[in-house]
């Protein structure tokens, strides 16, 4: 019986055809083939068909939403009201609301119609191996000048000037930047996690377990070379594997793995709050005298929200943020901070408009604080005792949202739906 059939035993539509549609979506999503219409990908062509199928199955969709107290539709309703108000005053756009509605559609669809477990395993392994082969090919192209690089590496010409040359070359596969690849990795890992957990259960003895751990470390070489803070998402899911597979080691592993995740998240957050360029040879080894470049625009978004009370309630909308940003930007302060980064080329864009690189500020500025709280409630409702993987996924995602706008990524919602489907048995 499929996972969706176990969750919804009375549904006759949880059949293979709809599961294969989800499988096709995942295959297209793996190769982010952009369409000539803005940020659309080839996988997005299947979204209307998925939406049509869910419209015919609206009762089942409501049952999925009811699991989290209807937090997801409440978030969309509040965001819709805010968007309408912004449109009426000429500062709104339907784009951002459409993006989050699309993400909700993906979550509900893959909760109802995940691909079969055997297909998930092979698809996830295929993705991971393809990323690894692409990484080896990209490395080989560095040594053989006649071999085309294919744009698999991201080259940053300014990293050496900022004191951290290791960021000069980062693996990005066919994505636009390494951070997208860093967050995408959570999808193939979510696909293979059930199989990996069962495999880990069969590993008896320290030697076999170390061999398995070494194989996983090797398989994730491309993820490390992306040098993305979003690695925290993948690490969180992988940490759940030994915790579930080896109950006799659960307590010592918790003492080792969970503080390690927390420390990695803290280090990532420090790079957002404090400038780490240039590195210092004395304690605390990073530049703590000045704020980071991230906090420049995050302060501006806070100023937007505190301009008046209605901004906290309904936000400003996309156009409203773009209009308010340059008026609130302190160019002298931006120039001073950018001098610490040896990045004068960033002064102009930082003065005109930048995304907040913080999902909480992003949603609050677009739709207001009530919509943000409803969105947070949806994720926190999944944090339940006995669901280690889901719990770690949610906590890692909420941490990553402090330094990026992650809730607009298709693979995040898809991976989370697949992860949530694993925990129909409360003992797992």
C-alpha positions as CSV (number, residue, x, y, z in Angstrom):
1,X,0.0,0.0,0.0
2,X,1.4,3.4,-0.9
3,X,2.1,6.0,1.8
4,X,-0.8,8.2,0.5
5,X,-3.1,5.3,0.7
6,X,-2.1,4.6,4.3
7,X,-2.7,8.2,5.2
8,X,-6.0,8.4,3.3
9,X,-7.3,4.8,3.2
10,X,-10.7,5.7,1.7
11,X,-9.3,7.5,-1.4
12,X,-9.5,5.8,-4.7
13,X,-7.6,8.5,-6.6
14,X,-4.2,7.7,-4.8
15,X,-3.2,5.7,-7.8
16,X,0.0,5.2,-9.8
17,X,-0.8,7.7,-12.6
18,X,-0.8,10.7,-10.3
19,X,2.3,9.3,-8.6
20,X,4.0,9.1,-12.0
21,X,3.1,12.8,-12.6
22,X,4.9,13.7,-9.4
23,X,7.8,11.6,-10.6
24,X,8.0,13.5,-13.9
25,X,7.9,16.8,-12.0
26,X,10.9,15.7,-9.8
27,X,12.8,14.6,-12.9
28,X,12.3,17.9,-14.6
29,X,13.1,19.8,-11.4
30,X,16.4,18.1,-11.2
31,X,17.6,19.8,-14.4
32,X,16.5,23.4,-13.8
33,X,15.7,24.2,-17.4
34,X,14.6,27.8,-17.5
35,X,11.8,28.9,-19.8
36,X,11.9,32.3,-21.6
37,X,9.3,33.6,-19.2
38,X,11.1,34.9,-16.1
39,X,11.9,32.4,-13.3
40,X,9.7,29.6,-14.7
41,X,11.3,26.2,-15.1
42,X,10.3,23.3,-17.4
43,X,8.9,21.5,-14.3
44,X,6.4,24.3,-13.8
45,X,4.5,23.3,-17.0
46,X,3.1,20.4,-15.0
47,X,1.8,22.6,-12.2
48,X,-1.6,23.4,-13.9
49,X,-2.3,19.7,-14.3
50,X,-1.4,19.1,-10.7
51,X,-3.7,22.0,-9.6
52,X,-6.5,20.6,-11.7
53,X,-6.2,17.2,-10.1
54,X,-6.2,18.7,-6.7
55,X,-9.3,20.7,-7.5
56,X,-11.1,17.4,-8.2
57,X,-9.7,16.1,-4.9
58,X,-10.4,19.1,-2.7
59,X,-11.8,17.1,0.2
60,X,-8.5,15.2,0.4
61,X,-6.6,18.4,0.2
62,X,-8.6,19.8,3.1
63,X,-7.7,16.7,5.1
64,X,-4.0,17.4,4.6
65,X,-4.5,21.1,5.6
66,X,-6.5,20.0,8.7
67,X,-3.5,18.2,10.1
68,X,-1.9,21.5,10.9
69,X,-5.0,23.3,12.0
70,X,-5.6,24.9,8.6
71,X,-2.5,27.0,9.2
72,X,-1.5,26.8,5.5
73,X,-4.8,28.1,4.0
74,X,-5.0,30.7,6.7
75,X,-1.6,32.0,5.7
76,X,-2.7,32.2,2.1
77,X,-5.9,33.9,3.0
78,X,-4.1,36.6,5.0
79,X,-1.5,37.0,2.3
80,X,-4.4,37.3,-0.2
81,X,-6.1,40.1,1.8
82,X,-2.8,42.0,2.1
83,X,-2.1,41.6,-1.6
84,X,-5.6,42.9,-2.4
85,X,-5.1,46.0,-0.2
86,X,-1.7,46.6,-1.9
87,X,-3.3,46.4,-5.3
88,X,-6.0,48.9,-4.3
89,X,-3.4,51.4,-3.3
90,X,-1.2,50.7,-6.3
91,X,1.7,49.1,-4.5
92,X,0.9,45.5,-4.9
93,X,1.6,42.6,-7.2
94,X,0.1,39.1,-7.6
95,X,3.5,37.5,-8.1
96,X,4.5,36.8,-4.5
97,X,1.1,35.5,-3.6
98,X,1.1,33.2,-6.6
99,X,4.5,31.9,-5.6
100,X,3.4,30.9,-2.1
101,X,0.1,29.4,-3.5
102,X,2.2,27.3,-5.9
103,X,4.4,26.1,-3.0
104,X,1.3,25.1,-1.0
105,X,0.0,23.2,-4.1
106,X,3.3,21.2,-4.3
107,X,3.1,20.4,-0.6
108,X,-0.5,19.1,-0.8
109,X,0.1,17.2,-4.0
110,X,3.1,15.3,-2.9
111,X,1.5,14.6,0.5
112,X,-1.3,12.9,-1.5
113,X,0.7,11.4,-4.4
114,X,4.3,10.7,-3.6
115,X,6.2,8.4,-6.0
116,X,6.5,4.8,-4.9
117,X,9.2,4.1,-2.3
118,X,11.3,2.1,-4.7
119,X,11.2,4.9,-7.3
120,X,12.1,7.5,-4.7
121,X,15.2,5.5,-3.8
122,X,16.5,5.2,-7.4
123,X,15.6,8.8,-8.2
124,X,17.4,10.2,-5.2
125,X,20.4,8.0,-5.8
126,X,20.4,9.0,-9.5
127,X,20.4,12.7,-8.5
128,X,23.2,12.3,-6.0
129,X,25.4,10.3,-8.4
130,X,24.7,12.8,-11.3
131,X,25.7,15.7,-9.1
132,X,28.9,13.8,-8.1
133,X,29.8,12.9,-11.7
134,X,29.2,16.5,-12.7
135,X,31.5,17.6,-9.9
136,X,34.3,15.3,-11.0
137,X,33.8,16.4,-14.6
138,X,34.1,20.1,-13.5
139,X,37.2,19.4,-11.6
140,X,38.7,17.6,-14.6
141,X,37.9,20.5,-16.8
142,X,40.2,22.7,-14.5
143,X,43.1,20.4,-15.4
144,X,42.3,19.9,-19.1
145,X,41.9,23.2,-20.9
146,X,40.4,21.6,-23.9
147,X,37.5,20.2,-21.9
148,X,34.5,22.6,-21.8
149,X,33.6,23.5,-18.3
150,X,29.8,23.8,-19.0
151,X,29.4,26.4,-16.4
152,X,29.3,23.9,-13.5
153,X,31.5,26.2,-11.3
154,X,30.6,29.6,-9.9
155,X,33.6,32.0,-10.1
156,X,33.7,34.9,-7.7
157,X,36.4,37.5,-8.8
158,X,36.0,39.5,-5.5
159,X,36.5,36.7,-2.9
160,X,40.3,37.1,-2.7
161,X,40.0,40.8,-2.1
162,X,37.7,40.1,0.7
163,X,40.1,37.8,2.4
164,X,38.5,34.4,1.8
165,X,39.8,33.0,-1.5
166,X,38.3,29.6,-0.9
167,X,35.0,31.0,-2.1
168,X,36.5,31.9,-5.5
169,X,35.4,28.6,-7.0
170,X,32.2,27.0,-5.9
171,X,30.2,24.1,-7.4
172,X,26.8,25.0,-8.7
173,X,25.9,22.3,-11.3
174,X,23.3,23.8,-13.7
175,X,21.8,26.1,-11.1
176,X,22.3,29.9,-11.2
177,X,24.4,30.0,-8.1
178,X,25.8,27.6,-5.5
179,X,23.3,28.5,-2.8
180,X,20.5,27.2,-5.0
181,X,22.4,23.9,-5.3
182,X,23.0,23.9,-1.5
183,X,19.3,24.1,-0.8
184,X,18.3,21.7,-3.6
185,X,20.4,18.9,-2.1
186,X,17.7,18.4,0.6
187,X,15.4,16.9,-2.1
188,X,17.6,13.9,-3.2
189,X,18.5,13.4,0.4
190,X,14.9,13.3,1.4
191,X,14.3,10.8,-1.4
192,X,17.0,8.4,-0.2
193,X,16.6,8.8,3.6
194,X,14.0,6.0,4.0
195,X,16.3,3.6,2.1
196,X,19.4,4.9,3.8
197,X,17.8,4.4,7.2
198,X,16.9,0.8,6.4
199,X,20.4,0.2,5.1
200,X,21.9,1.6,8.3
201,X,19.7,-0.7,10.4
202,X,21.4,-3.7,8.7
203,X,24.9,-2.4,9.4
204,X,26.1,-4.1,12.5
205,X,29.4,-3.3,14.1
206,X,31.5,-0.2,14.1
207,X,33.4,-1.1,10.9
208,X,30.3,-1.4,8.8
209,X,28.9,1.8,10.2
210,X,32.1,3.7,9.5
211,X,32.1,2.4,5.9
212,X,28.5,3.6,5.4
213,X,29.4,7.0,6.9
214,X,32.4,7.3,4.6
215,X,30.3,6.5,1.6
216,X,27.9,9.2,2.5
217,X,30.7,11.7,3.0
218,X,32.1,10.9,-0.4
219,X,28.7,11.1,-2.1
220,X,28.3,14.6,-0.7
221,X,31.5,16.1,-2.0
222,X,29.6,18.4,-4.4
223,X,27.5,19.7,-1.5
224,X,30.6,20.7,0.5
225,X,32.1,22.4,-2.6
226,X,29.1,24.6,-3.0
227,X,30.3,26.3,0.3
228,X,26.6,27.1,1.0
229,X,25.2,27.7,4.4
230,X,22.2,25.7,3.2
231,X,24.2,22.6,3.9
232,X,22.5,22.7,7.3
233,X,19.3,21.4,5.8
234,X,20.9,18.3,4.4
235,X,23.0,17.7,7.5
236,X,19.8,17.8,9.6
237,X,18.1,15.1,7.5
238,X,21.2,13.0,7.5
239,X,21.6,13.3,11.3
240,X,18.2,11.8,11.7
241,X,19.3,8.6,10.0
242,X,21.6,7.2,12.7
243,X,19.3,8.4,15.4
244,X,16.5,6.3,13.9
245,X,18.5,3.3,12.7
246,X,20.7,2.8,15.9
247,X,18.5,3.2,18.9
248,X,21.1,1.7,21.2
249,X,23.4,4.6,20.3
250,X,20.7,7.3,20.3
251,X,21.7,9.0,23.5
252,X,25.5,9.4,22.7
253,X,24.6,10.3,19.1
254,X,22.3,13.0,20.3
255,X,25.0,14.5,22.5
256,X,27.3,14.6,19.4
257,X,25.1,15.4,16.4
258,X,22.6,17.8,17.8
259,X,25.2,20.2,19.4
260,X,27.1,19.9,16.1
261,X,24.1,21.0,14.1
262,X,23.5,23.9,16.5
263,X,27.1,25.0,16.3
264,X,27.1,24.9,12.5
265,X,23.8,27.0,12.5
266,X,25.4,29.5,14.9
267,X,28.5,29.8,12.7
268,X,26.3,30.4,9.7
269,X,24.4,33.1,11.6
270,X,27.6,34.8,12.6
271,X,28.5,35.3,9.0
272,X,25.2,37.1,8.6
273,X,25.5,39.3,11.6
274,X,29.2,40.0,11.6
275,X,31.6,40.6,8.7
276,X,34.1,37.8,8.6
277,X,36.3,39.5,6.0
278,X,39.1,39.8,6.5
279,X,39.8,37.0,8.9
280,X,41.9,37.9,11.9
281,X,44.9,36.1,13.4
282,X,43.7,37.0,16.9
283,X,40.7,36.0,19.0
284,X,37.8,36.0,18.1
285,X,39.3,35.6,14.6
286,X,36.6,37.4,12.8
287,X,35.9,41.1,12.4
288,X,33.4,41.9,15.2
289,X,33.8,45.7,15.1
290,X,31.5,46.2,12.2
291,X,28.2,44.8,11.0
292,X,27.8,42.5,8.1
293,X,26.6,43.3,4.6
294,X,23.4,41.3,5.2
295,X,22.4,43.4,8.2
296,X,22.5,46.5,6.0
297,X,19.3,45.7,4.1
298,X,17.8,43.8,7.0
299,X,17.9,47.0,9.0
300,X,16.2,48.8,6.1
301,X,13.4,46.3,6.1
302,X,12.9,46.7,9.8
303,X,12.6,50.5,9.2
304,X,10.0,49.8,6.6
305,X,7.9,47.8,9.0
306,X,8.2,50.3,11.8
307,X,7.3,53.3,9.6
308,X,3.6,52.9,10.7
309,X,1.4,50.4,12.4
310,X,-0.4,49.2,9.2
311,X,2.9,48.0,7.8
312,X,3.2,45.5,10.6
313,X,-0.4,44.3,9.9
314,X,-0.5,44.1,6.1
315,X,3.1,44.8,5.0
316,X,4.0,47.0,2.1
317,X,3.9,44.7,-0.9
318,X,6.6,44.2,-3.5
319,X,6.3,47.5,-5.2
320,X,6.0,49.3,-1.8
321,X,9.2,47.8,-0.6
322,X,11.0,48.8,-3.8
323,X,9.8,52.4,-3.4
324,X,10.6,52.7,0.3
325,X,14.0,51.0,0.2
326,X,16.2,53.7,-1.5
327,X,14.5,56.4,0.7
328,X,15.6,54.5,3.9
329,X,19.1,53.5,2.7
330,X,21.9,55.3,4.4
331,X,24.5,55.6,1.6
332,X,27.3,56.8,3.9
333,X,26.8,53.8,6.2
334,X,26.7,51.4,3.2
335,X,29.9,52.8,1.8
336,X,31.6,52.4,5.2
337,X,30.5,48.8,5.6
338,X,31.4,47.9,2.0
339,X,34.9,49.3,2.6
340,X,35.3,46.6,5.3
341,X,34.5,44.0,2.6
342,X,36.7,45.6,0.0
343,X,33.5,45.6,-2.2
344,X,32.9,49.1,-3.6
345,X,31.0,47.5,-6.5
346,X,28.2,46.6,-4.1
347,X,27.6,50.2,-2.9
348,X,25.1,51.1,-5.7
349,X,22.9,48.0,-5.6
350,X,22.8,48.1,-1.8
351,X,21.7,51.7,-2.0
352,X,18.9,51.0,-4.5
353,X,17.2,47.7,-3.6
354,X,18.2,44.4,-2.1
355,X,16.1,41.4,-1.1
356,X,16.1,41.0,2.7
357,X,17.9,37.7,2.7
358,X,15.7,36.8,5.7
359,X,12.5,35.0,5.1
360,X,10.8,36.4,8.2
361,X,11.4,40.0,7.1
362,X,10.5,39.0,3.5
363,X,7.0,37.6,4.4
364,X,6.3,40.4,7.0
365,X,7.2,43.1,4.5
366,X,5.1,41.5,1.7
367,X,2.0,40.4,3.7
368,X,2.3,41.5,7.3
369,X,3.0,40.0,10.7
370,X,-0.3,38.0,11.0
371,X,0.5,36.1,7.7
372,X,4.0,35.5,8.9
373,X,2.8,34.0,12.2
374,X,0.3,31.7,10.3
375,X,3.2,30.5,8.1
376,X,5.4,29.8,11.1
377,X,2.5,27.9,12.7
378,X,2.3,25.6,9.7
379,X,5.9,24.6,10.1
380,X,5.9,24.4,13.8
381,X,2.8,22.2,13.8
382,X,5.0,19.5,12.2
383,X,7.4,19.4,15.1
384,X,6.1,16.5,17.1
385,X,7.6,13.9,19.4
386,X,8.8,10.8,17.7
387,X,9.3,12.4,14.3
388,X,13.0,13.0,14.4
389,X,13.6,13.7,10.7
390,X,10.7,16.1,10.4
391,X,11.7,17.9,13.6
392,X,15.3,18.4,12.5
393,X,14.2,19.4,9.0
394,X,11.8,22.1,10.4
395,X,14.3,23.5,12.9
396,X,17.1,23.6,10.3
397,X,14.8,25.3,7.8
398,X,13.7,27.9,10.4
399,X,17.3,28.6,11.1
400,X,18.2,29.0,7.4
401,X,15.4,31.4,7.0
402,X,17.4,33.9,9.0
403,X,19.9,34.3,6.1
404,X,17.8,33.5,3.0
405,X,14.4,33.6,1.4
406,X,14.0,29.8,1.2
407,X,10.2,29.4,1.3
408,X,9.9,30.2,-2.4
409,X,12.0,27.2,-3.4
410,X,10.1,24.4,-5.1
411,X,12.4,21.6,-3.8
412,X,12.0,22.7,-0.2
413,X,8.2,22.2,-0.1
414,X,8.5,19.0,-2.2
415,X,11.2,17.5,0.0
416,X,9.3,18.4,3.2
417,X,6.1,16.8,1.9
418,X,8.0,13.6,1.1
419,X,9.6,13.7,4.5
420,X,6.3,14.3,6.3
421,X,4.8,11.2,4.5
422,X,7.3,9.0,6.2
423,X,5.9,9.5,9.7
424,X,2.5,7.8,9.5
425,X,3.7,5.4,12.2
426,X,4.2,7.4,15.4
427,X,6.9,5.0,16.5
428,X,9.2,5.8,13.6
